[in-house]
Amino acid sequence: MLFLSQPGQTQDSVRVGQDLFSQDWLQDLRKSRAGMPSPLRTWAILTANDGRQFLVGHTGEQGRPRAGSFVGVARPLDQAYEPIYRLQRQIVGIGFVLAGLAAVLAIFVATRLGRPIEQLTKSAEAVASGDFAPNRLPVWRQDEIGSLARTFDRMREDLQLFTKDLEERVQARTAELESVNRQLQRQHGFLRQVLDMNPNFIFAKDREGRFTLANLAVADAYGTSVDALVGRTDADFSARADEAERIQRVDLAVVEKGQEQVIAEEALTDATGKVRWLRTVKRPLVGPDGRHDQVLSVAVDITALRDALHAVRLSEQRFHQMVGQVKDYSIVMLDPGGLVVHWNDGAQRIMGYTAGDIVGRHFSYFYSAEDVGGDKPTRLLAQAAEQGSVEDEGWRLRKDGSKFWARAAIAAIYDEAGKLIGFSQLTRDLTVQKEAESDKTLLEAQLRQAQKMEAVGRLAGGVAHDFNNLLTVITGFSEILQMSIKPGDPLQQAVQEIVKAAGRAANLTQQLLAFSRKQVIQPTQLSLNDVVAQIERLLHKLIGEDIQLEPVFADDLAPVKADRGQIDQVIMNLAVNARDAMPKGGRLLLRTDNVVITPERGEPTGIVKPGRYACLEVRDTGCGMDEETKARVFEPFFTTKESGKGTGLGLSTVYGIVKQSGGFVTVESELGKGASFRVYFPAVETESPAEPQADGTHLIKPFCKEKEATILLVEDEAGIRRLFQELLASYGYKVLTAHDGEAGVTVGNSHSGPIDLLVTDVVMPNLSGVEMAQRLLSKYPQLKVLYMSGYTDESIVQHGVLEPGVAFLSKPFKPQVLVDRVQQILAAA
């Protein structure tokens, strides 16, 4: 069918196309054409209105149909394809023929070519699988397959030889590698033991914080094994997330910066919850690519060290607090060179320097110039370093320039290696003790002197007592003898000389008794001013005209209580001693003063006890005394005068009188500078003067005997007993005698008549006179007692002999005194 579509053509032609196809056939033609191959772009397959398909050919510019000019040929599709179908049947027939030929050819090729190739293939597969055994190959052929088979066979043989050689080499290499592996395993085991035996933490981590290496110390800290630790992070084991994060952050910083880092202290909480303190060194590791990809860490557990340091610091703090609170001791720390590095409050209190003043100075700064000049501080340090410690005493200097007596102990300080690292110096201020020791030495000397004086005094008292007994006998019988001699008898003069000598001897014994403080005294309240004023005229005559006497009286001088006669004797003895020290004349000062001695304001010699005193000073301008003479000046019979010019009892008498009065006497003197004696009498409150008591030595009116009286005479000295017996019997008394106290009690108890008076010695063997009198009073209640003794000691006072109203006579005394006193007592009865 042919149809056209051209402007100006008949509508029938157009209608043919429109009747056969739809109104949009031209558009469908364009669409259908767009899907055809390029050579068939002018053809298209269109479906007619009745469903039939037509192959449509058309014309147009570049194969595109145009609406304005179009020529089309349309044929049914089955008709259009008929030639094609016929050609297809022909080709199929030819194909069957060719297939038959191919099958024949295949059989030929398989027989002639395929089987050898198959054999070659199997042989190649066997070789590929490692089987190099001989195979049946078509090596007999002379064609290409035969050549290939022979070449393959040679290759197989070569491979067989190569494989055998390779196997031998592989076996040798394998054995070598196994040996190396065993060695590496041994080394790995050794290194693992080394790592695990190391108490320090040794581990490595990658960038993600995973452990790539760890020793047993790390695993134990986290409570796991080494194998379980590798490949995991701190966060998998640590109970502290912040701690694990900090560790990973530090590790990553080391890797990224590529710099080693030392961490002095870092905390790690272990599996038990205990915080361990580590000192860690972290170092980056370089990977195969040259980049830092891991961090190696070695950490030392310093928990014990840290606790020890804390304990040391706490101990040091306590030590410094303790040392700082020590006030009585100077505690100074020195470096090896002797420079002060520590200074406590005690050192500041003792020496006056603050720590700022003295730290950094040499410790010899406190020593005197003499010690520093003698290199004493350096020698002390050398001795301490050699011996370990050294002690020293001496004067040191305070900041204000004053001195103090120090006892110092210097000890060397060494470190663990035995190296000297410094010294400690402990110093104590012993100034008070030193002064007390000096005072003690002085007091000991004074005590020895006092003991010596006491011993001499006891000796002198005992001698005086015995001597008084002898003098009593001599004086008594001399007076009896003198009364029995007629006037003008030549013996009268001889008897008088005996009496005079006895009197002088009696005075001597009184001086001995005064020194030994065994003299009977009658103390009264008096003023030293009055005593010096009244004795001044006598002193002028005593010292001579070439010595100027200068009395100086204190106003309102405190009164004292003493025996007036003894005070006179003290002043005269001191004046005579001063006179003898100034043979060419001089000046004698007598001065009185009120003195108060306190513990803070003591007397220069340290002899006088604290208290209020009236002081009498006797100062001369004579020759003075050396120390040896001054130490013995109060000893009895000690004298520096020529033989025959002194008894040596003058100053000893002064000493005894003053001590018996409760006072003190001191002396200060230097050769060529005179001497000063100061006598201290205890001051008393003002009171009415006491009436003097009779001492039994004054004669009274003779007693007119009205009746005969019985007297019991008890005396242990036979001479005195016989003298007094004859004397009293001559006056008409009946005298009973006994030689001691017990005999007196026996005689008294055995006497049948009354006994009017007991005359007894005080101190006797076996039984004293006081005890005897007490026993006799039970039988004779009205018995009167007259005591007598050659001396008075403490036992007499304690027994009440010297109490008021007690009759007492001090030996020696004249016979008339005894007679008068007996008459006086009997008259009073």
Secondary structure by P-SEA (a helix, b strand, c coil): cbbbbcccccaaaaaaaaaacccaaaaaaaaaaaacccccccbbbbbccccbbbbcccccccccccccbbbbbbccccccaaaaaaaaaaaaaaaaaaaaaaaaaaaaaaaccaaaaaaaaaaaaaaaaccccccccccccccaaaaaaaaaaaaaaaaaaaaaaaaaaaaaaaaaaaaaaaaaaaaaaaaaaaaaaccccccccccccccccccaaaaaaaccccccccccccccccccaaaaaaaaaaaaaaaaacbbbbbcbbbbbccccbbbbbbbbbbbbbcccccccbbbbbbbcaaaaaaaaaaaaaaaaaaaaaaaacccbbbbbbccccccccccaaaaaaccccccccccccccccccaaaaaaaaaaaaaaaaaaccccccbbbbbccccbbbbbbbbbbbbbcccccccbbbbbbbbaaaaaaaaaaaaaaaaaaaaaaaaaaaaaaaaaaaaaaaaaaaaaaaaaaaaaaaccccccaaaaaaaaaaaaaaaaaaaaaaaaaacccccccccccaaaaaaaaaaaaaaaacccbbbbbbbbcccccccccaaaaaaaaaaaaaaaaaacccbbbbbbbbbbbbbccccccccccccccccbbbbbbbccccccaaaaaacccccccccccccccccaaaaaaaaaaaacbbbbbbbcccbbbbbbbbccccccccccccccccccccccccccbbbbbbbbbccaaaaaaaaaaaaaaccbbbbbccaaaaaaaaaaccccccbbbbbcccccccaaaaaaaaaaacccbbbbbbcccccaaaaaaccccccbbbbcccccaaaaaaaaaaaaaac
